Amino acid sequence: MMFALSYVSTPQEMLTEASRGVYDVIVSDLDYGTTGRVGTEGFDICNGINKMNLSKKPFLVLCTSKDDVQEQIRNFLYEGKINAVVNPKGKQ
């Protein structure tokens, strides 16, 4: 089995890479600390990827250690905007 990993450091780079349509899985942090909207950039990435017209949508994993966004995360899971969430307490 062959696989490749890519790394980006900004939400815009993530969206640019995702638009290529070559990824099976995309893992994003919730907080990039780069846009002035600290702690929510991951939601912007998930929304952006979901709006893309890709022939194959990637499996989206959102990582966070923030407890105060659990309701938003549950909504994203319920709406099918993300497929999984990883947090230190193992909650979903």
Backbone as numpy.savetxt, mean C-alpha at the origin, in Angstrom:
# Nx Ny Nz CAx CAy CAz Cx Cy Cz
12.07 -21.00 -8.96 11.23 -19.83 -8.96 12.13 -18.59 -8.96
11.78 -17.65 -9.80 12.55 -16.42 -9.89 11.71 -15.25 -9.42
12.32 -14.35 -8.69 11.61 -13.14 -8.28 12.61 -11.99 -8.19
12.06 -10.81 -8.22 12.88 -9.60 -8.09 12.20 -8.66 -7.12
12.99 -7.91 -6.40 12.48 -6.92 -5.46 12.84 -5.53 -5.95
11.94 -4.60 -5.71 12.20 -3.20 -6.01 11.97 -2.41 -4.74
12.68 -1.31 -4.60 12.55 -0.47 -3.43 12.34 0.97 -3.88
11.42 1.66 -3.23 11.22 3.09 -3.48 11.20 3.81 -2.14
11.39 5.12 -2.19 11.42 5.86 -0.92 10.37 6.95 -0.83
9.58 7.15 -1.88 8.51 8.15 -1.82 7.22 7.57 -2.37
6.09 8.12 -1.96 4.81 7.67 -2.52 4.75 7.82 -4.04
5.28 8.90 -4.59 5.24 9.09 -6.04 6.05 8.02 -6.76
7.21 7.66 -6.22 8.00 6.58 -6.82 7.22 5.27 -6.79
6.50 5.04 -5.68 5.70 3.81 -5.55 4.62 3.77 -6.63
3.93 4.87 -6.84 2.88 4.91 -7.86 3.46 4.76 -9.27
4.60 5.36 -9.50 5.25 5.22 -10.81 5.60 3.77 -11.07
6.20 3.12 -10.09 6.56 1.70 -10.25 5.31 0.84 -10.42
4.29 1.09 -9.61 3.06 0.30 -9.68 2.40 0.42 -11.05
2.50 1.58 -11.65 1.84 1.81 -12.95 2.45 0.97 -14.07
3.62 0.42 -13.82 4.26 -0.44 -14.82 3.49 -1.76 -14.99
2.74 -2.15 -13.96 1.89 -3.34 -14.06 2.64 -4.65 -14.04
3.82 -4.68 -13.47 4.61 -5.91 -13.48 4.72 -6.58 -12.11
4.07 -6.00 -11.11 4.22 -6.51 -9.75 3.05 -7.40 -9.35
3.38 -8.53 -8.73 2.35 -9.41 -8.19 1.94 -8.97 -6.79
2.90 -8.47 -6.02 2.67 -8.04 -4.64 3.32 -6.68 -4.45
2.60 -5.79 -3.79 3.16 -4.49 -3.41 2.95 -4.33 -1.91
4.06 -4.06 -1.22 4.03 -3.84 0.22 4.36 -2.37 0.46
3.48 -1.70 1.18 3.67 -0.28 1.44 3.52 0.02 2.91
4.35 0.91 3.38 4.18 1.44 4.73 3.07 2.48 4.68
2.47 2.75 5.80 1.44 3.78 5.88 2.08 5.17 5.96
3.26 5.25 6.55 3.90 6.54 6.81 5.24 6.67 6.10
5.29 7.53 5.11 6.55 7.82 4.42 7.19 9.10 4.95
6.41 9.95 5.58 6.93 11.18 6.15 7.50 12.14 5.11
6.93 12.11 3.91 7.50 12.91 2.82 6.56 13.95 2.24
5.28 13.90 2.57 4.32 14.75 1.86 3.66 15.82 2.72
3.97 15.87 3.98 3.27 16.79 4.85 1.99 16.20 5.41
1.57 15.07 4.86 0.41 14.35 5.39 0.93 13.11 6.11
1.76 13.32 7.08 2.46 12.24 7.75 1.47 11.20 8.28
1.76 9.96 8.00 0.95 8.86 8.50 -0.18 8.43 7.60
-0.36 9.07 6.46 -1.47 8.69 5.58 -1.04 8.44 4.14
0.24 8.58 3.84 0.68 8.40 2.45 0.36 7.01 1.91
0.39 6.02 2.76 0.07 4.65 2.32 -1.35 4.53 1.80
-2.28 5.27 2.41 -3.66 5.27 1.91 -3.72 5.89 0.52
-2.96 6.97 0.31 -2.91 7.59 -1.01 -2.37 6.62 -2.06
-1.36 5.86 -1.68 -0.78 4.87 -2.59 -1.82 3.81 -2.94
-2.51 3.27 -1.93 -3.53 2.25 -2.18 -4.63 2.78 -3.08
-5.09 4.00 -2.81 -6.13 4.60 -3.67 -5.61 4.78 -5.09
-4.38 5.25 -5.22 -3.81 5.47 -6.55 -3.69 4.19 -7.35
-3.22 3.13 -6.70 -3.08 1.84 -7.39 -4.44 1.29 -7.78
-5.43 1.45 -6.90 -6.77 0.95 -7.21 -7.41 1.69 -8.37
-7.01 2.92 -8.63 -7.56 3.69 -9.75 -6.86 3.37 -11.07
-5.73 2.68 -11.00 -4.97 2.37 -12.22 -5.69 1.31 -13.04
-5.60 1.45 -14.34 -6.19 0.48 -15.27 -5.13 -0.57 -15.60
-4.93 -1.49 -14.67 -3.94 -2.54 -14.84 -4.62 -3.84 -15.25
-3.98 -4.60 -16.12 -4.57 -5.87 -16.54 -4.60 -6.87 -15.38
-3.66 -6.75 -14.47 -3.60 -7.62 -13.30 -3.29 -6.75 -12.08
-4.24 -6.65 -11.16 -4.02 -5.85 -9.95 -3.08 -6.61 -9.02
-2.13 -5.89 -8.40 -1.24 -6.55 -7.45 -1.95 -6.81 -6.12
-1.44 -7.76 -5.38 -1.87 -8.03 -4.01 -1.26 -6.93 -3.16
-2.09 -6.13 -2.50 -1.60 -4.98 -1.74 -1.54 -5.28 -0.25
-0.37 -5.05 0.33 -0.15 -5.24 1.75 0.22 -3.89 2.35
-0.48 -3.48 3.37 -0.22 -2.21 4.05 0.36 -2.51 5.42
1.53 -1.95 5.69 2.20 -2.16 6.98 2.10 -0.90 7.83
1.84 -1.09 9.12 1.77 0.06 10.02 1.93 -0.38 11.47
2.37 0.55 12.28 2.40 0.33 13.73 1.46 1.30 14.42
0.65 1.99 13.63 -0.27 3.00 14.18 -1.59 2.34 14.57
-2.01 2.58 15.79 -3.29 2.06 16.26 -4.46 2.98 15.92
-4.21 4.26 15.71 -5.29 5.22 15.53 -5.89 5.22 14.12
-5.47 4.31 13.27 -6.00 4.25 11.90 -6.70 2.91 11.62
-6.98 2.17 12.68 -7.57 0.84 12.50 -8.91 0.88 11.75
-9.75 1.87 12.03 -11.04 1.96 11.34 -10.82 2.21 9.85
-9.92 3.12 9.50 -9.64 3.37 8.09 -9.10 2.12 7.41
-8.24 1.38 8.10 -7.68 0.15 7.54 -8.78 -0.88 7.32
-9.66 -1.04 8.30 -10.78 -1.99 8.13 -11.64 -1.60 6.93
-11.87 -0.29 6.74 -12.65 0.16 5.58 -11.94 -0.20 4.27
-10.63 0.01 4.22 -9.87 -0.33 3.02 -9.94 -1.84 2.74
-9.85 -2.66 3.78 -9.99 -4.11 3.61 -11.38 -4.47 3.11
-12.41 -3.90 3.75 -13.80 -4.18 3.39 -14.09 -3.77 1.94
-13.55 -2.62 1.53 -13.78 -2.12 0.17 -12.91 -2.83 -0.87
-12.01 -3.71 -0.42 -11.15 -4.43 -1.34 -10.01 -3.59 -1.90
-9.70 -2.47 -1.24 -8.61 -1.62 -1.71 -7.25 -2.15 -1.30
-7.21 -2.95 -0.22 -5.99 -3.65 0.18 -6.37 -5.09 0.44
-5.39 -5.98 0.35 -5.64 -7.40 0.56 -5.20 -7.87 1.94
-4.26 -7.14 2.55 -3.75 -7.55 3.86 -3.17 -6.35 4.56
-3.08 -6.45 5.87 -2.43 -5.41 6.68 -1.52 -6.12 7.68
-0.36 -5.56 7.90 0.59 -6.11 8.86 0.82 -5.06 9.93
0.60 -5.43 11.18 0.90 -4.51 12.27 1.48 -5.31 13.43
2.10 -4.65 14.38 2.83 -5.38 15.42 1.97 -6.21 16.34
0.69 -5.93 16.43 -0.17 -6.70 17.31 -0.91 -7.80 16.58
-0.72 -7.91 15.28 -1.36 -8.95 14.51 -2.84 -8.73 14.27
-3.36 -7.53 14.52 -4.77 -7.23 14.30 -5.01 -6.95 12.84
-6.25 -7.18 12.39 -6.63 -6.79 11.04 -7.91 -6.03 11.07
